[in-house]
Amino acid sequence: MSVSGTTAEPRAISAALAPWRKPRAVHEPGKVLLDLAPAVALGGDCLADVALLRSEPAVFGLVASDPTARWTWRARRGRGPPSPCGCR
């Protein structure tokens, strides 16, 4: 079990982001956002750097795809869901 999965923070963040979660989503929004912290700490400078965490599933568990991380980040910022065409 991952450390982030044992704390209340992912649940609180996920509850706050519940309106943005798609009905059949696999990833909890709180975990997606918490996965960004170690990605940055390990030297990442963009959302796509969560790929570093995905390369170590035994350590970080299931990590969202780059598009899912980007979508969750946009939802956190209150910008709403991205448009289907990818426009900002």
Phi and psi restraints in degrees (range 20) as a CNS / XPLOR table:
assign (resid 1 and name C) (resid 2 and name N)
       (resid 2 and name CA) (resid 2 and name C) 1.0 -78.5 20.0 2
assign (resid 2 and name N) (resid 2 and name CA)
       (resid 2 and name C) (resid 3 and name N) 1.0 156.6 20.0 2
assign (resid 2 and name C) (resid 3 and name N)
       (resid 3 and name CA) (resid 3 and name C) 1.0 -62.8 20.0 2
assign (resid 3 and name N) (resid 3 and name CA)
       (resid 3 and name C) (resid 4 and name N) 1.0 -42.8 20.0 2
assign (resid 3 and name C) (resid 4 and name N)
       (resid 4 and name CA) (resid 4 and name C) 1.0 -63.9 20.0 2
assign (resid 4 and name N) (resid 4 and name CA)
       (resid 4 and name C) (resid 5 and name N) 1.0 -25.4 20.0 2
assign (resid 4 and name C) (resid 5 and name N)
       (resid 5 and name CA) (resid 5 and name C) 1.0 -77.6 20.0 2
assign (resid 5 and name N) (resid 5 and name CA)
       (resid 5 and name C) (resid 6 and name N) 1.0 -8.7 20.0 2
assign (resid 5 and name C) (resid 6 and name N)
       (resid 6 and name CA) (resid 6 and name C) 1.0 -102.5 20.0 2
assign (resid 6 and name N) (resid 6 and name CA)
       (resid 6 and name C) (resid 7 and name N) 1.0 -1.0 20.0 2
assign (resid 6 and name C) (resid 7 and name N)
       (resid 7 and name CA) (resid 7 and name C) 1.0 -106.8 20.0 2
assign (resid 7 and name N) (resid 7 and name CA)
       (resid 7 and name C) (resid 8 and name N) 1.0 167.9 20.0 2
assign (resid 7 and name C) (resid 8 and name N)
       (resid 8 and name CA) (resid 8 and name C) 1.0 -80.4 20.0 2
assign (resid 8 and name N) (resid 8 and name CA)
       (resid 8 and name C) (resid 9 and name N) 1.0 -18.0 20.0 2
assign (resid 8 and name C) (resid 9 and name N)
       (resid 9 and name CA) (resid 9 and name C) 1.0 -57.9 20.0 2
assign (resid 9 and name N) (resid 9 and name CA)
       (resid 9 and name C) (resid 10 and name N) 1.0 -46.2 20.0 2
assign (resid 9 and name C) (resid 10 and name N)
       (resid 10 and name CA) (resid 10 and name C) 1.0 -60.3 20.0 2
assign (resid 10 and name N) (resid 10 and name CA)
       (resid 10 and name C) (resid 11 and name N) 1.0 -37.7 20.0 2
assign (resid 10 and name C) (resid 11 and name N)
       (resid 11 and name CA) (resid 11 and name C) 1.0 -67.0 20.0 2
assign (resid 11 and name N) (resid 11 and name CA)
       (resid 11 and name C) (resid 12 and name N) 1.0 -41.5 20.0 2
assign (resid 11 and name C) (resid 12 and name N)
       (resid 12 and name CA) (resid 12 and name C) 1.0 -65.5 20.0 2
assign (resid 12 and name N) (resid 12 and name CA)
       (resid 12 and name C) (resid 13 and name N) 1.0 -44.0 20.0 2
assign (resid 12 and name C) (resid 13 and name N)
       (resid 13 and name CA) (resid 13 and name C) 1.0 -66.4 20.0 2
assign (resid 13 and name N) (resid 13 and name CA)
       (resid 13 and name C) (resid 14 and name N) 1.0 -42.8 20.0 2
assign (resid 13 and name C) (resid 14 and name N)
       (resid 14 and name CA) (resid 14 and name C) 1.0 -62.8 20.0 2
assign (resid 14 and name N) (resid 14 and name CA)
       (resid 14 and name C) (resid 15 and name N) 1.0 -38.5 20.0 2
assign (resid 14 and name C) (resid 15 and name N)
       (resid 15 and name CA) (resid 15 and name C) 1.0 -63.6 20.0 2
assign (resid 15 and name N) (resid 15 and name CA)
       (resid 15 and name C) (resid 16 and name N) 1.0 -40.7 20.0 2
assign (resid 15 and name C) (resid 16 and name N)
       (resid 16 and name CA) (resid 16 and name C) 1.0 -67.2 20.0 2
assign (resid 16 and name N) (resid 16 and name CA)
       (resid 16 and name C) (resid 17 and name N) 1.0 -31.1 20.0 2
assign (resid 16 and name C) (resid 17 and name N)
       (resid 17 and name CA) (resid 17 and name C) 1.0 -96.2 20.0 2
assign (resid 17 and name N) (resid 17 and name CA)
       (resid 17 and name C) (resid 18 and name N) 1.0 6.4 20.0 2
assign (resid 17 and name C) (resid 18 and name N)
       (resid 18 and name CA) (resid 18 and name C) 1.0 -52.6 20.0 2
assign (resid 18 and name N) (resid 18 and name CA)
       (resid 18 and name C) (resid 19 and name N) 1.0 -39.6 20.0 2
assign (resid 18 and name C) (resid 19 and name N)
       (resid 19 and name CA) (resid 19 and name C) 1.0 -61.9 20.0 2
assign (resid 19 and name N) (resid 19 and name CA)
       (resid 19 and name C) (resid 20 and name N) 1.0 -21.8 20.0 2
assign (resid 19 and name C) (resid 20 and name N)
       (resid 20 and name CA) (resid 20 and name C) 1.0 -92.9 20.0 2
assign (resid 20 and name N) (resid 20 and name CA)
       (resid 20 and name C) (resid 21 and name N) 1.0 -7.8 20.0 2
assign (resid 20 and name C) (resid 21 and name N)
       (resid 21 and name CA) (resid 21 and name C) 1.0 -78.7 20.0 2
assign (resid 21 and name N) (resid 21 and name CA)
       (resid 21 and name C) (resid 22 and name N) 1.0 129.3 20.0 2
assign (resid 21 and name C) (resid 22 and name N)
       (resid 22 and name CA) (resid 22 and name C) 1.0 -70.5 20.0 2
assign (resid 22 and name N) (resid 22 and name CA)
       (resid 22 and name C) (resid 23 and name N) 1.0 149.0 20.0 2
assign (resid 22 and name C) (resid 23 and name N)
       (resid 23 and name CA) (resid 23 and name C) 1.0 -56.2 20.0 2
assign (resid 23 and name N) (resid 23 and name CA)
       (resid 23 and name C) (resid 24 and name N) 1.0 -36.2 20.0 2
assign (resid 23 and name C) (resid 24 and name N)
       (resid 24 and name CA) (resid 24 and name C) 1.0 -106.2 20.0 2
assign (resid 24 and name N) (resid 24 and name CA)
       (resid 24 and name C) (resid 25 and name N) 1.0 25.0 20.0 2
assign (resid 24 and name C) (resid 25 and name N)
       (resid 25 and name CA) (resid 25 and name C) 1.0 -64.6 20.0 2
assign (resid 25 and name N) (resid 25 and name CA)
       (resid 25 and name C) (resid 26 and name N) 1.0 145.0 20.0 2
assign (resid 25 and name C) (resid 26 and name N)
       (resid 26 and name CA) (resid 26 and name C) 1.0 -93.1 20.0 2
assign (resid 26 and name N) (resid 26 and name CA)
       (resid 26 and name C) (resid 27 and name N) 1.0 -36.2 20.0 2
assign (resid 26 and name C) (resid 27 and name N)
       (resid 27 and name CA) (resid 27 and name C) 1.0 -98.8 20.0 2
assign (resid 27 and name N) (resid 27 and name CA)
       (resid 27 and name C) (resid 28 and name N) 1.0 135.9 20.0 2
assign (resid 27 and name C) (resid 28 and name N)
       (resid 28 and name CA) (resid 28 and name C) 1.0 -73.9 20.0 2
assign (resid 28 and name N) (resid 28 and name CA)
       (resid 28 and name C) (resid 29 and name N) 1.0 132.1 20.0 2
assign (resid 28 and name C) (resid 29 and name N)
       (resid 29 and name CA) (resid 29 and name C) 1.0 -56.5 20.0 2
assign (resid 29 and name N) (resid 29 and name CA)
       (resid 29 and name C) (resid 30 and name N) 1.0 -37.0 20.0 2
assign (resid 29 and name C) (resid 30 and name N)
       (resid 30 and name CA) (resid 30 and name C) 1.0 -62.3 20.0 2
assign (resid 30 and name N) (resid 30 and name CA)
       (resid 30 and name C) (resid 31 and name N) 1.0 -42.1 20.0 2
assign (resid 30 and name C) (resid 31 and name N)
       (resid 31 and name CA) (resid 31 and name C) 1.0 -68.0 20.0 2
assign (resid 31 and name N) (resid 31 and name CA)
       (resid 31 and name C) (resid 32 and name N) 1.0 -38.6 20.0 2
assign (resid 31 and name C) (resid 32 and name N)
       (resid 32 and name CA) (resid 32 and name C) 1.0 -58.8 20.0 2
assign (resid 32 and name N) (resid 32 and name CA)
       (resid 32 and name C) (resid 33 and name N) 1.0 -47.5 20.0 2
assign (resid 32 and name C) (resid 33 and name N)
       (resid 33 and name CA) (resid 33 and name C) 1.0 -66.5 20.0 2
assign (resid 33 and name N) (resid 33 and name CA)
       (resid 33 and name C) (resid 34 and name N) 1.0 -39.4 20.0 2
assign (resid 33 and name C) (resid 34 and name N)
       (resid 34 and name CA) (resid 34 and name C) 1.0 -68.7 20.0 2
assign (resid 34 and name N) (resid 34 and name CA)
       (resid 34 and name C) (resid 35 and name N) 1.0 -26.2 20.0 2
assign (resid 34 and name C) (resid 35 and name N)
       (resid 35 and name CA) (resid 35 and name C) 1.0 -69.1 20.0 2
assign (resid 35 and name N) (resid 35 and name CA)
       (resid 35 and name C) (resid 36 and name N) 1.0 -23.9 20.0 2
assign (resid 35 and name C) (resid 36 and name N)
       (resid 36 and name CA) (resid 36 and name C) 1.0 -69.4 20.0 2
assign (resid 36 and name N) (resid 36 and name CA)
       (resid 36 and name C) (resid 37 and name N) 1.0 -30.2 20.0 2
assign (resid 36 and name C) (resid 37 and name N)
       (resid 37 and name CA) (resid 37 and name C) 1.0 -61.4 20.0 2
assign (resid 37 and name N) (resid 37 and name CA)
       (resid 37 and name C) (resid 38 and name N) 1.0 -53.1 20.0 2
assign (resid 37 and name C) (resid 38 and name N)
       (resid 38 and name CA) (resid 38 and name C) 1.0 -66.6 20.0 2
assign (resid 38 and name N) (resid 38 and name CA)
       (resid 38 and name C) (resid 39 and name N) 1.0 -28.5 20.0 2
assign (resid 38 and name C) (resid 39 and name N)
       (resid 39 and name CA) (resid 39 and name C) 1.0 -61.7 20.0 2
assign (resid 39 and name N) (resid 39 and name CA)
       (resid 39 and name C) (resid 40 and name N) 1.0 -43.1 20.0 2
assign (resid 39 and name C) (resid 40 and name N)
       (resid 40 and name CA) (resid 40 and name C) 1.0 -69.0 20.0 2
assign (resid 40 and name N) (resid 40 and name CA)
       (resid 40 and name C) (resid 41 and name N) 1.0 -42.4 20.0 2
assign (resid 40 and name C) (resid 41 and name N)
       (resid 41 and name CA) (resid 41 and name C) 1.0 -62.0 20.0 2
assign (resid 41 and name N) (resid 41 and name CA)
       (resid 41 and name C) (resid 42 and name N) 1.0 -29.3 20.0 2
assign (resid 41 and name C) (resid 42 and name N)
       (resid 42 and name CA) (resid 42 and name C) 1.0 -87.2 20.0 2
assign (resid 42 and name N) (resid 42 and name CA)
       (resid 42 and name C) (resid 43 and name N) 1.0 9.3 20.0 2
assign (resid 42 and name C) (resid 43 and name N)
       (resid 43 and name CA) (resid 43 and name C) 1.0 107.1 20.0 2
assign (resid 43 and name N) (resid 43 and name CA)
       (resid 43 and name C) (resid 44 and name N) 1.0 3.0 20.0 2
assign (resid 43 and name C) (resid 44 and name N)
       (resid 44 and name CA) (resid 44 and name C) 1.0 -69.9 20.0 2
assign (resid 44 and name N) (resid 44 and name CA)
       (resid 44 and name C) (resid 45 and name N) 1.0 150.2 20.0 2
assign (resid 44 and name C) (resid 45 and name N)
       (resid 45 and name CA) (resid 45 and name C) 1.0 -130.9 20.0 2
assign (resid 45 and name N) (resid 45 and name CA)
       (resid 45 and name C) (resid 46 and name N) 1.0 8.5 20.0 2
assign (resid 45 and name C) (resid 46 and name N)
       (resid 46 and name CA) (resid 46 and name C) 1.0 -151.5 20.0 2
assign (resid 46 and name N) (resid 46 and name CA)
       (resid 46 and name C) (resid 47 and name N) 1.0 165.5 20.0 2
assign (resid 46 and name C) (resid 47 and name N)
       (resid 47 and name CA) (resid 47 and name C) 1.0 -61.3 20.0 2
assign (resid 47 and name N) (resid 47 and name CA)
       (resid 47 and name C) (resid 48 and name N) 1.0 -29.3 20.0 2
assign (resid 47 and name C) (resid 48 and name N)
       (resid 48 and name CA) (resid 48 and name C) 1.0 -67.3 20.0 2
assign (resid 48 and name N) (resid 48 and name CA)
       (resid 48 and name C) (resid 49 and name N) 1.0 -12.9 20.0 2
assign (resid 48 and name C) (resid 49 and name N)
       (resid 49 and name CA) (resid 49 and name C) 1.0 -73.4 20.0 2
assign (resid 49 and name N) (resid 49 and name CA)
       (resid 49 and name C) (resid 50 and name N) 1.0 -1.1 20.0 2
assign (resid 49 and name C) (resid 50 and name N)
       (resid 50 and name CA) (resid 50 and name C) 1.0 -66.7 20.0 2
assign (resid 50 and name N) (resid 50 and name CA)
       (resid 50 and name C) (resid 51 and name N) 1.0 -12.6 20.0 2
assign (resid 50 and name C) (resid 51 and name N)
       (resid 51 and name CA) (resid 51 and name C) 1.0 -59.1 20.0 2
assign (resid 51 and name N) (resid 51 and name CA)
       (resid 51 and name C) (resid 52 and name N) 1.0 -30.9 20.0 2
assign (resid 51 and name C) (resid 52 and name N)
       (resid 52 and name CA) (resid 52 and name C) 1.0 -60.2 20.0 2
assign (resid 52 and name N) (resid 52 and name CA)
       (resid 52 and name C) (resid 53 and name N) 1.0 -40.9 20.0 2
assign (resid 52 and name C) (resid 53 and name N)
       (resid 53 and name CA) (resid 53 and name C) 1.0 -70.2 20.0 2
assign (resid 53 and name N) (resid 53 and name CA)
       (resid 53 and name C) (resid 54 and name N) 1.0 -37.5 20.0 2
assign (resid 53 and name C) (resid 54 and name N)
       (resid 54 and name CA) (resid 54 and name C) 1.0 -62.8 20.0 2
assign (resid 54 and name N) (resid 54 and name CA)
       (resid 54 and name C) (resid 55 and name N) 1.0 -25.2 20.0 2
assign (resid 54 and name C) (resid 55 and name N)
       (resid 55 and name CA) (resid 55 and name C) 1.0 -75.4 20.0 2
assign (resid 55 and name N) (resid 55 and name CA)
       (resid 55 and name C) (resid 56 and name N) 1.0 -8.1 20.0 2
assign (resid 55 and name C) (resid 56 and name N)
       (resid 56 and name CA) (resid 56 and name C) 1.0 -127.3 20.0 2
assign (resid 56 and name N) (resid 56 and name CA)
       (resid 56 and name C) (resid 57 and name N) 1.0 67.2 20.0 2
assign (resid 56 and name C) (resid 57 and name N)
       (resid 57 and name CA) (resid 57 and name C) 1.0 -64.0 20.0 2
assign (resid 57 and name N) (resid 57 and name CA)
       (resid 57 and name C) (resid 58 and name N) 1.0 -26.3 20.0 2
assign (resid 57 and name C) (resid 58 and name N)
       (resid 58 and name CA) (resid 58 and name C) 1.0 -68.2 20.0 2
assign (resid 58 and name N) (resid 58 and name CA)
       (resid 58 and name C) (resid 59 and name N) 1.0 -26.0 20.0 2
assign (resid 58 and name C) (resid 59 and name N)
       (resid 59 and name CA) (resid 59 and name C) 1.0 -93.7 20.0 2
assign (resid 59 and name N) (resid 59 and name CA)
       (resid 59 and name C) (resid 60 and name N) 1.0 -46.6 20.0 2
assign (resid 59 and name C) (resid 60 and name N)
       (resid 60 and name CA) (resid 60 and name C) 1.0 -103.9 20.0 2
assign (resid 60 and name N) (resid 60 and name CA)
       (resid 60 and name C) (resid 61 and name N) 1.0 -6.7 20.0 2
assign (resid 60 and name C) (resid 61 and name N)
       (resid 61 and name CA) (resid 61 and name C) 1.0 72.5 20.0 2
assign (resid 61 and name N) (resid 61 and name CA)
       (resid 61 and name C) (resid 62 and name N) 1.0 -158.3 20.0 2
assign (resid 61 and name C) (resid 62 and name N)
       (resid 62 and name CA) (resid 62 and name C) 1.0 -72.6 20.0 2
assign (resid 62 and name N) (resid 62 and name CA)
       (resid 62 and name C) (resid 63 and name N) 1.0 122.2 20.0 2
assign (resid 62 and name C) (resid 63 and name N)
       (resid 63 and name CA) (resid 63 and name C) 1.0 -117.1 20.0 2
assign (resid 63 and name N) (resid 63 and name CA)
       (resid 63 and name C) (resid 64 and name N) 1.0 136.7 20.0 2
assign (resid 63 and name C) (resid 64 and name N)
       (resid 64 and name CA) (resid 64 and name C) 1.0 -63.7 20.0 2
assign (resid 64 and name N) (resid 64 and name CA)
       (resid 64 and name C) (resid 65 and name N) 1.0 157.1 20.0 2
assign (resid 64 and name C) (resid 65 and name N)
       (resid 65 and name CA) (resid 65 and name C) 1.0 -69.6 20.0 2
assign (resid 65 and name N) (resid 65 and name CA)
       (resid 65 and name C) (resid 66 and name N) 1.0 166.0 20.0 2
assign (resid 65 and name C) (resid 66 and name N)
       (resid 66 and name CA) (resid 66 and name C) 1.0 -58.1 20.0 2
assign (resid 66 and name N) (resid 66 and name CA)
       (resid 66 and name C) (resid 67 and name N) 1.0 -46.9 20.0 2
assign (resid 66 and name C) (resid 67 and name N)
       (resid 67 and name CA) (resid 67 and name C) 1.0 -62.2 20.0 2
assign (resid 67 and name N) (resid 67 and name CA)
       (resid 67 and name C) (resid 68 and name N) 1.0 -37.2 20.0 2
assign (resid 67 and name C) (resid 68 and name N)
       (resid 68 and name CA) (resid 68 and name C) 1.0 -66.5 20.0 2
assign (resid 68 and name N) (resid 68 and name CA)
       (resid 68 and name C) (resid 69 and name N) 1.0 -41.7 20.0 2
assign (resid 68 and name C) (resid 69 and name N)
       (resid 69 and name CA) (resid 69 and name C) 1.0 -61.8 20.0 2
assign (resid 69 and name N) (resid 69 and name CA)
       (resid 69 and name C) (resid 70 and name N) 1.0 -42.7 20.0 2
assign (resid 69 and name C) (resid 70 and name N)
       (resid 70 and name CA) (resid 70 and name C) 1.0 -64.8 20.0 2
assign (resid 70 and name N) (resid 70 and name CA)
       (resid 70 and name C) (resid 71 and name N) 1.0 -43.8 20.0 2
assign (resid 70 and name C) (resid 71 and name N)
       (resid 71 and name CA) (resid 71 and name C) 1.0 -62.0 20.0 2
assign (resid 71 and name N) (resid 71 and name CA)
       (resid 71 and name C) (resid 72 and name N) 1.0 -43.6 20.0 2
assign (resid 71 and name C) (resid 72 and name N)
       (resid 72 and name CA) (resid 72 and name C) 1.0 -66.0 20.0 2
assign (resid 72 and name N) (resid 72 and name CA)
       (resid 72 and name C) (resid 73 and name N) 1.0 -40.8 20.0 2
assign (resid 72 and name C) (resid 73 and name N)
       (resid 73 and name CA) (resid 73 and name C) 1.0 -61.6 20.0 2
assign (resid 73 and name N) (resid 73 and name CA)
       (resid 73 and name C) (resid 74 and name N) 1.0 -44.1 20.0 2
assign (resid 73 and name C) (resid 74 and name N)
       (resid 74 and name CA) (resid 74 and name C) 1.0 -62.8 20.0 2
assign (resid 74 and name N) (resid 74 and name CA)
       (resid 74 and name C) (resid 75 and name N) 1.0 -40.4 20.0 2
assign (resid 74 and name C) (resid 75 and name N)
       (resid 75 and name CA) (resid 75 and name C) 1.0 -63.7 20.0 2
assign (resid 75 and name N) (resid 75 and name CA)
       (resid 75 and name C) (resid 76 and name N) 1.0 -38.8 20.0 2
assign (resid 75 and name C) (resid 76 and name N)
       (resid 76 and name CA) (resid 76 and name C) 1.0 -63.6 20.0 2
assign (resid 76 and name N) (resid 76 and name CA)
       (resid 76 and name C) (resid 77 and name N) 1.0 -36.2 20.0 2
assign (resid 76 and name C) (resid 77 and name N)
       (resid 77 and name CA) (resid 77 and name C) 1.0 -79.1 20.0 2
assign (resid 77 and name N) (resid 77 and name CA)
       (resid 77 and name C) (resid 78 and name N) 1.0 -0.1 20.0 2
assign (resid 77 and name C) (resid 78 and name N)
       (resid 78 and name CA) (resid 78 and name C) 1.0 76.0 20.0 2
assign (resid 78 and name N) (resid 78 and name CA)
       (resid 78 and name C) (resid 79 and name N) 1.0 17.1 20.0 2
assign (resid 78 and name C) (resid 79 and name N)
       (resid 79 and name CA) (resid 79 and name C) 1.0 -85.2 20.0 2
assign (resid 79 and name N) (resid 79 and name CA)
       (resid 79 and name C) (resid 80 and name N) 1.0 -4.6 20.0 2
assign (resid 79 and name C) (resid 80 and name N)
       (resid 80 and name CA) (resid 80 and name C) 1.0 82.0 20.0 2
assign (resid 80 and name N) (resid 80 and name CA)
       (resid 80 and name C) (resid 81 and name N) 1.0 175.5 20.0 2
assign (resid 80 and name C) (resid 81 and name N)
       (resid 81 and name CA) (resid 81 and name C) 1.0 -66.9 20.0 2
assign (resid 81 and name N) (resid 81 and name CA)
       (resid 81 and name C) (resid 82 and name N) 1.0 147.4 20.0 2
assign (resid 81 and name C) (resid 82 and name N)
       (resid 82 and name CA) (resid 82 and name C) 1.0 -67.8 20.0 2
assign (resid 82 and name N) (resid 82 and name CA)
       (resid 82 and name C) (resid 83 and name N) 1.0 153.8 20.0 2
assign (resid 82 and name C) (resid 83 and name N)
       (resid 83 and name CA) (resid 83 and name C) 1.0 -73.4 20.0 2
assign (resid 83 and name N) (resid 83 and name CA)
       (resid 83 and name C) (resid 84 and name N) 1.0 154.6 20.0 2
assign (resid 83 and name C) (resid 84 and name N)
       (resid 84 and name CA) (resid 84 and name C) 1.0 -59.2 20.0 2
assign (resid 84 and name N) (resid 84 and name CA)
       (resid 84 and name C) (resid 85 and name N) 1.0 -28.1 20.0 2
assign (resid 84 and name C) (resid 85 and name N)
       (resid 85 and name CA) (resid 85 and name C) 1.0 -86.3 20.0 2
assign (resid 85 and name N) (resid 85 and name CA)
       (resid 85 and name C) (resid 86 and name N) 1.0 -4.9 20.0 2
assign (resid 85 and name C) (resid 86 and name N)
       (resid 86 and name CA) (resid 86 and name C) 1.0 86.4 20.0 2
assign (resid 86 and name N) (resid 86 and name CA)
       (resid 86 and name C) (resid 87 and name N) 1.0 5.2 20.0 2
assign (resid 86 and name C) (resid 87 and name N)
       (resid 87 and name CA) (resid 87 and name C) 1.0 -70.1 20.0 2
assign (resid 87 and name N) (resid 87 and name CA)
       (resid 87 and name C) (resid 88 and name N) 1.0 153.7 20.0 2
